[in-house]
Amino acid sequence: MIIKDLNGRDFEILNLKEFKHHILKYHTKNGLPDDSIHEEDGYYFRVDKFFFKELFT
């Protein structure tokens, strides 16, 4: 899966299952996105409802 970071750069998620697990564990409250920033290899993502929809649908 390829997603865009906050700077519009393409980021390829190599292990989608592990990436989703991390987002759910560290960037949600009560199963909802908490608007935090996730950093991955110099790419930054705001974990909001739009990011969540893109990642989990």
C-alpha positions in Angstrom: 0.0 0.0 0.0 1.3 3.5 -0.8 0.1 6.5 1.1 1.0 10.2 1.1 2.7 11.8 4.0 2.1 15.4 5.3 4.5 16.7 2.7 2.8 15.0 -0.2 5.6 12.3 -0.5 4.7 8.7 -1.4 5.4 6.2 1.3 5.2 2.5 0.7 3.9 0.5 3.7 5.9 -2.8 3.5 4.2 -4.6 6.4 0.6 -3.4 6.4 -0.6 -5.6 9.2 2.2 -4.4 11.5 1.7 -0.7 10.5 -2.1 -0.9 11.2 -1.4 -2.6 14.6 1.0 0.2 15.6 -1.5 2.9 14.6 -4.3 1.2 16.6 -2.1 0.7 19.6 -0.4 4.0 19.9 -2.5 6.6 17.9 -6.1 6.0 19.0 -8.3 6.6 22.0 -11.3 4.3 22.3 -10.8 3.0 18.8 -10.8 6.5 17.2 -7.9 8.4 15.8 -6.3 10.8 18.2 -5.0 13.4 15.8 -1.4 12.6 16.8 1.6 12.6 14.5 3.1 9.2 13.4 6.7 9.3 12.1 8.0 6.5 10.0 11.5 6.6 8.4 11.4 10.4 8.1 7.8 10.4 6.8 5.1 12.1 8.9 1.4 11.3 9.1 -1.4 13.0 11.1 -3.6 10.2 12.5 -7.0 11.8 11.9 -10.3 10.5 10.5 -9.1 11.0 6.9 -5.9 9.0 7.4 -7.8 6.3 9.3 -10.4 6.0 6.5 -7.6 5.6 3.9 -5.7 3.1 6.0 -8.6 0.9 7.2 -11.0 0.9 4.2 
